[in-house]
Amino acid sequence: MHENTDPEVIVVEQIVSGTVTTTGRPFDFPGLLVIRVRNSRIVHVRDYMDGLGVAHAMDRLTAVAASLGKHP
């Protein structure tokens, strides 16, 4: 957890771990979670992940890399 000056905001670094069900491959993704709490309720959440790590775990990294710079 990271300290900050806004008492409503919680910033947490996290590692999401699991297994891809289609391949059985385990994965670990670093991420950042930003939560805003007001009156004891979560009012906003942002979850930032390593998108290339996700693509790699899903065996989609080559396709993602090939699509970079292409316009629809």
C-alpha positions, 0 to 999 in steps of 0.5 A: 500500500502506498501513502498519499495525501488524499484520505479518500484514496487507497493505492495498492500494488498487487500481484494477480496469480492464477492459471489459464484454464485453456492451457493450464499455464500459471501466471502472475501479473503485477498491477496497481489498484486505486480505490476511492472511499467516501462515507465508508463506501467504495465510490470509484475503482481503477485496476491497472494491469500488465496488458502485455503480461496478460497477452503472453499468458493467453498465448496472444502476445504475437497477435497483439504485437502484430496489431500494434500500429494498425488502424481499423 
